[in-house]
Amino acid sequence: MRADAVRRPRLDVGRVVLIALAAWAIAMIAPDLHRVFNSLASFGLVVDNDGRVVDVAGPFETTANSPAAHAGIAVGDRLDLRAMRCLPVDTVACRSLLSLIGGLGGAQVVLPGSTIDLAVIPSAGGSARAVHLEARPAQRGLPERVMLLADTIVGIIVILAAARLVWLRESRMTWGFFLYAMWFNPGQTFAYYALLQPWPAAILTQEVAEALAHGAGYAGLLVFALRFPGDASESAFRRYDRFAWVLAAAIAIVWLASFANGFGMPTETLTLTAFLVGYAVDVAVLIVLVKRRALLRAQERQRMLWVICGCTIGLPAFILGEVAQSTSFFPLVLGWMPSTLLIEFLYLLNGVLIYFVSIAILRRRVVDVSIPLRRGTILGLLSLTVGIPIVNVHELLSHYQDTFRVPEWVWLLVVAPIALILLQRLHELGVDLVDRVLNRRFHAARRQLDAAADAMLRAGSVEDIDRLLVTRAAAVLGLASAALFRIEDGVFRRERATGWDSSSLTVLTDDHDAPVLRCIETSVPVRLSPSAWNRSGLDVDVHAPCLAVPVEGGALGPIGVVLYGPHEDGNDIDQDEGMMLQSLAKRAASGYERVAFVRLGEEVVALRARLRASQPAAS
């Protein structure tokens, strides 16, 4: 081959694997969109992993529509696991058993027209009896449909967002989080398993993949916790990297063993053990994150806080949803069967985790985590305020469906969008109201900056305005640095600064500082990322500027640029603070104009005096 021959592009195996895994994960949850607009069927029978019957209503509102209840099956009866075991696999008994204890879980649904043949042992004792069941359509209410739609859409977004993190920042850290999000996302797999139900071998293959995905997911989450934010562990935690994959193998083995009920062995205890191990890993992840946060620098501590908050919300919610859906813990231990709507809501909360983690990975600077938490809480409360009346109206009309029937598509395609628009507007008003009532620090800072702005309009010199615009603003908001570059003879020179003692940068030029000077061109503040501009010579984690604010006057034109750094605790300047600083800069421009006109007037007066003084001599 000649040296100058064109080389073929090298195949990126990592990205091929990433695309394949993401496609598999989406393929498992996307079919559930069918259940949003159409209904699958159900046998109305819920059994635990020991084969014990824990419910004979299933997705039906009452047992009156349940095929299992009509066949005389009662809570406490048991499936004869040994008689129905999958040896060999391709039998009616195996297919029937896997339809109830496989991946379909407690809220099990199957394709319409599906049938199963069971061997049921009565709770009172005696020999097993043969039971033939034919599935009936399982209708879902509007709230369940809307929540399922949200779960599916958010689940797909979670998978794509986690894959995007690997695509943009490929590392062991991002791969670990993707392996977790690939399986532990809000999407549901009932329709996917319903499609596999006629083929027992396919279900068993899927269960092997599920066990491996569980192990890889938990191990990946632990690897992420050990390596965030810089894809490296401190010496005190480095030895746990290898332990994560030992943990993955152990969890995969436990999950594989829990599927042995398909071969005649009760495995409810093993299944509960698998969930308890998951709880233990979640707790360990939170402990690792909290302990490592104390070892990080200020800015990275704030990013870590985002991850901790996301894990605190998302991990327990998902595990509770899994336990409620796939085990008999709640009905047998607490005597309560969680509703499908509650389970789907718990899954939905897990989507918070990917949002917080994505922000923490992709942004070097983050705002105070209390801001999204506060706004998310408001959104949740308003969603209930808007959603509950709509659900009540839907239920009321359903009682009169013979004379006044509204198609389901009207609720999903007409009522739901209107409700979302209303919800968005109420959310804006709610956030503003809560900020006014509860965020006293914000309003105290705004009052102080308003006072500084008023003082600028009365200032007697540009030096006083410089001080208020830089030193006073930084002190009020608790910023680590601030600097004013004022234009003189066409050059932006540094006139006043705080926190810039270690920087030798005194002049901004078009060649080197275009990202900063863009705020003059656009007349709006510009966010400065470390990768876009870092010529100040300041500590990039704490002191380096993160916001460039233009100072422009109507008559004077461009006056200068103020560079503000993040908060002293590492938090970024949030949107509200940015607007306050922009308003302060506009008031400063008015102050500069006033001082300029005063000086111009003084010069005119001085020139007139000199002119009058020189007239007698001239004569």
NORFENGI-V53229 format. One line per field, one symbol per residue. ss: DSSP state (~ for helix, > for strand, _ for the rest). burial: b if it has 16 or more other ideal C-beta (glycine too) atoms within 10 Angstrom, else e. Layout:
ss->???
burial->???
This chain:
ss->____________~~~~~~~~~~~~~~~~~~~~~~~~~___>>___>>____>>>>_______~~~_~~~~_______>>____________~~~~~~~~~~________>____>>>>>>>_______>>>>>>_>>____~~~~~~~~~~~~~~~~~~~~~~~~~~~___~~~~~~~~~~~~______~~~~~~~___~~~~~~~~~~~~~~~~~~~~~~~~~~~~____________~~~~~~~~~~~~~~~~~~~~~~~~____~~~~~~~~~~~~~~~~~~~~~~~~~~____~~~~~~~~~~~~~~~~~~~~~~~~~~~~~__~~~~~~_____~~~~~~~~~~_~~~~~~~~~~~~______~~~~~~~~~~~~~~~~~~~~~~~~~~~~~~_________~~~~~~~~~~~~~~~~~~~~~~~~~~~~~~~_~~~~~~~~~~~~~~~~~~~___~~~~~~~~~~~~~~~~_>__>>>>>>>__>>>>>>>>________>>_____~~~~~~~~~___>>_________________>>>>>>>>>___>>>>>>>>>_>_______~~~~~~~~~~~~~~~~~~~~~~~~~~~~~~~~~~~~~~~~~~~~_
burial->eeeeeeeeeeeeeeeeebeebbeebbebbbbbbebbeebbbbbbbbbbbbbbbbbbbbbbeebebbbbbebebeeebbbbbeebbbeebeeebbbbbbbbbbbbbbbbbbebebebebbbbeeeeeebeebebebbebebbbbbbbbbbbbbbbbbbbbebbbbbbbeebbbbbbbbbbbbbbbbbbbbbbbbbebbeebeebbebbeebbbbbbbbbbbbbbbbbbbbebebeeebeebeeebeebbeebbebbbbbbebbbbbbbbebbbebbebbeebbebbbebbeebbeebebbbbbbbbbbbbbbbbbbbbbbbbbbbbbbbbbbeeeeeebebbebbbbbbbbbbbbbbbbbbbeebbbbbbebbebbeebbeebbeebbeebbeebeeeeeeeeeeeeebeebbeebbeebeeebeebbeebbeeebeeebeebeebbebbeebbebbeebeebeebbbbbbbbbbebbebbbbbbbbbeeeebebbbbbbbeebebeebeeeebebbbbbbeeeebbebeeeebeebebbebbbbbbbbbbbbbeeeebbbbbbbbbbbebbbbeeebbebbbebbbbbbebbbbbeeeeeeeeeeeeeeeeeeeeeeee
